[in-house]
Amino acid sequence: MSQTAIAAPSPLKQWWLKWRFHLNILLLLVPLGFMPKYFADQKLFRGDSGLGANLIENIQVGPWSVDLAELRDEAPRQDGPAGYFKAFNMALCKACVGEVKAAYLRIGKPRSLRAAGTIFFGTPYRMGTSLPVPERTRGDAELWITLEGWDGSMQQAAIPLAKASPATIAWLNKQGGK
């Protein structure tokens, strides 16, 4: 009878056989660390935690009023070559839901309805938009809200950008006012 010698497993294989269970447990625990942020984001997107950061309530825009908030209290994010964008949410008043056709947001006063800015989308109680923020925006700039009514009327209101988004002003100051 011949006996064949069985080679001992390599040190790497020995390590793998010993630690594979523990590594699998680690693969399950790491995603659990991200769950609180996930649930906070879901609560924000559903509207359970309000419109967002820096909520400004009852902004009078002609006969209507709106609530405006930035989605997150952070600097604008770069979206590739398109530049920097800041997300805002808006809610129309209950009385004006049936009267407002469209809502727009822009940095600086619009020249006409064709240049009213980015359009809000979503339900009237929670609309969102991504506003382009040019790097050369001045610190005393204003956000202009334009509401277009079903009757063809156009109402506008301005609020200081510093009030709506202090993080954006801090980011603009850090950019050096190009």
C-alpha positions in Angstrom: 0.0 0.0 0.0 1.3 3.3 -0.9 0.7 6.3 1.2 0.5 9.7 -0.3 1.4 12.7 1.7 -1.2 15.4 2.0 0.4 18.8 1.7 -0.5 21.3 4.5 -2.6 24.2 3.3 -0.9 27.5 2.6 -0.8 30.1 5.3 -3.3 32.2 3.3 -5.7 29.4 3.1 -5.4 28.7 6.8 -6.1 32.3 7.5 -9.1 32.3 5.2 -10.6 29.2 6.8 -10.2 30.6 10.2 -11.5 34.1 9.6 -14.1 33.7 6.8 -17.0 33.6 9.2 -15.9 36.8 11.0 -15.4 38.6 7.7 -19.0 37.7 6.6 -20.3 39.1 9.9 -18.3 42.3 9.1 -19.9 42.5 5.7 -23.3 42.5 7.4 -22.4 45.1 10.1 -20.8 47.7 7.8 -24.1 48.6 6.0 -25.8 48.9 9.4 -23.6 51.9 10.1 -25.2 53.7 7.2 -28.8 53.0 8.2 -29.3 56.1 10.4 -28.4 58.4 7.5 -30.6 56.4 5.2 -33.6 56.7 7.5 -33.0 60.4 8.1 -32.9 61.0 4.3 -36.1 59.0 3.8 -37.8 61.0 6.5 -36.7 64.2 4.8 -37.8 63.1 1.3 -41.2 62.0 2.6 -41.7 65.3 4.3 -41.9 63.9 7.8 -39.1 66.2 9.0 -40.3 69.4 7.2 -39.2 71.0 4.0 -35.5 71.1 4.8 -32.9 73.4 6.4 -33.4 77.2 6.9 -37.1 77.2 6.5 -38.6 80.6 5.6 -42.3 80.6 6.2 -45.1 82.8 4.7 -43.2 84.6 1.9 -45.7 86.9 0.3 -45.7 86.5 -3.5 -48.4 88.8 -4.7 -51.7 87.5 -3.3 -50.2 84.1 -2.5 -47.7 82.9 0.1 -45.1 80.1 0.1 -42.7 78.4 2.4 -39.1 78.0 1.1 -36.2 75.9 2.5 -32.9 74.6 1.2 -32.8 70.8 1.1 -29.6 70.5 3.1 -27.5 73.0 5.0 -24.4 72.6 2.8 -22.5 74.3 0.1 -23.6 73.9 -3.5 -22.6 70.7 -5.2 -20.8 70.5 -8.5 -22.6 68.6 -11.2 -19.9 67.9 -13.7 -19.2 70.6 -16.3 -22.7 72.1 -15.7 -21.4 74.0 -12.7 -22.7 74.2 -9.1 -26.2 73.5 -8.0 -28.2 74.0 -4.8 -31.4 72.1 -4.0 -34.4 74.0 -2.6 -37.9 72.9 -1.6 -41.1 75.0 -1.7 -44.7 74.6 -0.4 -47.6 76.6 -1.6 -50.3 77.9 0.8 -53.4 75.8 0.9 -55.6 78.6 -0.5 -53.3 79.1 -3.6 -52.8 75.5 -4.6 -55.6 75.6 -7.3 -54.5 79.1 -8.5 -50.8 78.7 -9.2 -49.8 77.1 -12.5 -46.0 77.1 -12.1 -43.3 78.3 -9.6 -39.8 79.3 -10.5 -36.6 80.2 -8.6 -33.6 82.3 -9.7 -30.6 84.2 -8.4 -31.1 87.8 -9.5 -34.2 89.5 -10.9 -35.7 87.7 -14.0 -35.9 89.8 -17.1 -39.1 88.0 -18.3 -41.1 84.9 -17.7 -39.0 83.1 -20.2 -36.0 83.7 -18.0 -37.8 83.1 -14.7 -35.3 80.5 -13.5 -35.5 76.8 -12.7 -39.0 75.4 -12.4 -40.2 73.7 -9.3 -41.6 70.1 -9.7 -43.6 67.8 -7.5 -46.8 68.2 -5.4 -47.9 71.7 -4.4 -47.2 70.9 -0.8 -43.6 69.8 -1.5 -42.0 71.0 -4.7 -38.3 70.8 -5.4 -35.7 72.4 -7.8 -32.0 72.5 -8.3 -30.8 76.0 -8.6 -27.6 76.8 -10.5 -25.3 78.9 -8.4 -22.7 80.8 -10.5 -19.3 81.1 -8.8 -19.2 84.8 -9.4 -22.5 85.4 -7.5 -22.2 88.4 -5.1 -22.8 87.9 -1.4 -25.7 90.4 -1.4 -27.6 88.5 -4.2 -31.3 87.8 -3.9 -33.4 84.8 -4.7 -36.4 85.7 -6.8 -39.5 83.6 -6.6 -41.8 83.8 -9.5 -45.3 82.3 -9.4 -47.4 82.1 -12.6 -51.2 81.9 -12.1 -53.7 80.0 -14.2 -55.2 83.4 -15.1 -51.9 84.4 -16.7 -50.8 86.7 -13.9 -47.2 86.7 -12.8 -46.2 87.5 -9.2 -42.7 87.9 -7.9 -40.9 88.3 -4.6 -37.3 88.5 -3.5 -35.5 87.2 -0.4 -31.8 87.6 0.4 -29.7 84.6 -0.5 -28.0 85.0 2.9 -31.3 84.4 4.6 -32.3 81.4 2.4 -28.9 79.7 2.4 -26.1 80.8 4.7 -24.0 77.9 3.6 -24.0 79.1 0.1 -22.9 82.6 1.1 -20.0 81.0 3.2 -19.1 78.9 0.1 -19.1 82.0 -2.1 -16.9 83.9 0.3 -14.5 80.9 0.4 -14.4 81.0 -3.4 -13.0 84.5 -3.2 -15.7 86.4 -5.2 -14.4 85.5 -8.7 
